[in-house]
Amino acid sequence: MFYEHTIELFKKRGVQLEEIAEIVYNLQQPYHPGLTLDECLESVQTVLKKREVQHAVITGVSLDQLAEQKILPEPFQTIMELDEPLYGVDEVLALSIINVYGTIGLTSFGYLDKNKQGVLTRLNNHDEEIHVFLDDIIAGIAAAAAARIAHKYPNIERYFTDRKRDRHGSN
Ligand code: MG
């Protein structure tokens, strides 16, 4: 029941699951050439069936909607309208999505935060709509769905470990 509601919320906010699947595809396809968009969409749908993920979507989108209606108490209302850069609770909420599939998702989430693409770019370029939470939620879902696919292919898992080492110099 929450699953349908979650998909309905995305529709209401102008986001198609196919757009999230495209991000997953871009993240994983270079390392698994046989990967299809359908496989990515299926992974997104599986992630959305997790109760923790549904709770994150419902919570975050509700806060975005209340901010658009300008009915949040101050200073929260202003923080949301400005998308205050030091406010990090939106990212922390998205971590509850990624945690379901382990640390590989965390690497992709950090990458998407720096390299916004597709639907993420669109959500960030709105003046009237507020998507403070939704952009991180979508990045979290895409990262989790990509991690699910990576877990199926041990070589890709190694790739992520290597890339993490490249970026941080250790670990
Ligand atoms: Mg955000």
Residues whose N, C-alpha, C, O or C-beta is under 5 A from the ligand:
A	BS01	MG	D90 H131 V132 F133 D135 D136
